[in-house]
Amino acid sequence: MVTISPPSSTGEKVANFVIKWTPRAIVVTIGGYYGLGIAYELGLMALIDQVAIQAIKHVVGYAGIGALMPTVQWYSAWGARIAIGLGAGVIYDLAEKGIKACWARFTENKPLFA
């Protein structure tokens, strides 16, 4: 079994942090923007807009729709971007753990199917 000693210097701690979190941040960012594009293409964002329009129209009428929809669309886009990005980050973490587990299993010094 391989043992990993804790980092001894601040530089090593920073390097470990950067190595661990940089790929995750990239995956979350790209996944969020890519997923938002898919949500727009599939009409999910239009459905969110329709629900918001009905709710706003019921409460404050057409003037409220004109005043509030740009804000609602901005927040809904950021909400979708964040939710989809977090989902992409979870998938990345699961894939990384799976690959590491397979790698550890195949590089052991004992027989594979023992």
N, C-alpha and C positions, 0 to 999 in steps of 0.2 A: 504494500500500500504506500502511496506517495503522501508524504506529509508536507504541508506548506507552512513555513514559518511566517509569523506576522511581519509586516514591513518594519524595517529598523529606522528609516529616516523619513523626514517630511517629503523629500523628493520622490521616494518610492511610493508613499501614500498618495501623492498627487498623481503620479504616473498610473497607479492602479485605478484610481478614480476615473481618470480620463479614458483609460482603456476599457473600463467597464461601462461607462455611461455615454460616451460619444456615439457608439453604434446605435444604442437605444434611442437617443435623441434624434438621430438621423432617420431611423425607421418611423418613429412617432410623427415627425414633421412631414416626411414624404407620404406616409400612409394617410395622414389627416387630409392633406391637400388632394391626393389622388382619390381617396374615398369620397370627399366632398364633390368632386367632379362626377363621380359615379352617381352619387345621390341626386345631383341636378339632372343628369341624363335620364335616370329612372323615374324622375318625377316626384321623388320623396320631398324635396324642398318645396315644390308646388303644393303638395298636400299640406305641409305645415303652414304655408301661406294661406291656403283656403280656410283652415281651421282658425287661424289668427284673424282673418278678415271677418269671418262670421261672428267671432267673439267680440271683436272691437266694434263692429257695426251694431250689434245688439246693445252695447253699453253706451257708446258715444256717437254713433252714426257715421256718415260718410266723411265728415271733417276729421273725425278721429282716425279713420283709416288712412286718410291722406297724411295726417300728422305722425301717426305711430308706426306705420308699416316699414319705413326705412330702418327704424330702430329694431323692430321685431325681426326683420330679415337679417340684419347684422348679427344680432344675438343668436338667432337660430343657426346661421352659418357657422359661427364660432363654436356653438354647442355641438353641432354635428362634427365639425373638424376635430374637436377635442375628444369626443366619444369614439370616433372612428380611429383616431390616432392612438388612443389608449388601447383599443382592441388590437391594433397592429403591434403595439409594444408587448402585449400579453402573448400574442402569437410568436413574436420574436423570442421572448424568454422561453416559451415552451419548446420551440425548435432548438434553441441553444442547449437547453438542458438535455433534450433527447439526443442530440449529436454528441454531447460530452459523455452521456451515459453509454452510448454505443461505442465511442472511442475508448472509454475506460474498460469496457467489457472485452473488446477485441485486442487490447494491448496488455492484458493480464498475462502472467507467466504460467497459468494453469490451463488445462484443456478447456475448450469452449463449451462442450456439451457434457461436462462431468457432473 
